[in-house]
Amino acid sequence: MITITAPAAEQILSQQPGREEVCLRLAARLDAKGTIEYGLGYDDQAEEDIQVVAGPIRILISPGSVELLTGATLDYVEINPGEKRFIFINPNDPSHKPVKREG
């Protein structure tokens, strides 16, 4: 359903030290221009949530976000020197451009 890269998982876990299990909520919605807007944060599970387990990280997704997030990847990358952040690589997003990796 959704992939979390190793750098993203390391960053998620480092923000919640000492916890055996981390619950990370991912959300997505279409804005007025048809582009997907994303949200993420730590949360408790709601009854209707879809749950995906990635090692010690439990990903929580509300039913309304499932279709938009299916096939997406959450990564943690350096955008500019010294500036790192989470990004979504999502083939469902009309603004998605495939990433070409060197090597």
C-alpha positions in Angstrom: 0.0 0.0 0.0 2.7 2.6 1.0 6.4 2.3 1.4 8.6 4.0 4.0 12.3 4.3 3.0 15.0 3.4 5.5 16.0 7.1 6.0 12.3 8.1 6.6 11.9 5.2 9.1 15.1 6.2 11.0 13.9 9.8 11.2 10.4 8.8 12.4 11.8 6.6 15.1 14.4 9.2 16.2 11.5 11.6 16.9 9.8 9.2 19.3 12.7 7.8 21.4 12.0 5.0 23.9 8.7 3.9 22.4 8.4 0.3 21.4 5.9 1.1 18.7 5.2 4.4 16.8 1.8 5.3 15.3 2.3 7.6 12.4 -0.8 9.1 10.7 -0.6 9.8 7.0 -3.2 11.9 5.3 -3.8 13.1 1.7 -6.5 15.2 0.0 -6.9 16.9 -3.3 -6.7 20.6 -3.3 -8.6 23.0 -5.6 -6.0 22.6 -8.4 -6.2 18.8 -8.3 -2.8 18.4 -6.6 -2.4 16.1 -3.6 -1.7 17.8 -0.2 -0.1 15.6 2.4 0.0 15.5 6.2 1.7 13.4 8.7 2.0 13.3 12.5 1.9 11.0 15.5 -1.6 9.9 16.6 -3.7 7.2 18.2 -5.6 4.8 16.1 -9.3 5.5 15.4 -11.7 2.7 14.8 -12.1 3.2 11.1 -8.4 3.6 10.3 -6.6 1.4 7.9 -3.4 0.1 9.5 -0.1 -0.8 7.8 2.8 -2.1 9.7 6.4 -1.3 8.7 8.7 -2.8 11.4 8.1 -0.9 14.6 6.1 1.8 12.8 2.4 1.5 12.6 1.0 3.7 9.8 -2.6 4.9 10.3 -4.6 6.1 7.3 -8.2 7.2 7.3 -10.4 5.6 4.7 -10.7 8.9 2.7 -6.9 9.0 2.1 -6.3 5.3 1.2 -6.9 5.7 -2.6 -4.6 8.8 -2.8 -1.8 7.1 -0.8 -1.8 3.6 -2.4 1.5 3.1 -4.2 3.1 6.1 -2.6 6.6 6.2 -0.9 7.5 8.3 2.1 11.1 9.4 2.0 13.4 11.7 4.1 15.8 13.6 1.9 18.2 16.5 1.8 16.5 19.2 -0.4 19.3 21.7 -0.1 22.5 21.5 1.9 21.6 21.1 5.5 17.8 21.1 4.8 16.2 17.7 5.2 12.5 16.9 5.1 9.9 14.3 4.4 8.6 14.0 0.9 6.0 11.8 -0.8 6.8 10.2 -4.1 3.3 9.4 -5.4 2.3 8.1 -8.8 -1.3 9.1 -8.1 -0.3 12.8 -7.9 -0.8 14.7 -11.2 2.4 16.7 -10.4 4.4 13.6 -9.8 7.6 13.3 -11.9 9.5 10.0 -11.7 12.8 10.3 -9.9 15.9 9.3 -11.9 18.7 8.0 -9.7 22.2 8.0 -10.8 24.5 5.0 -10.5 
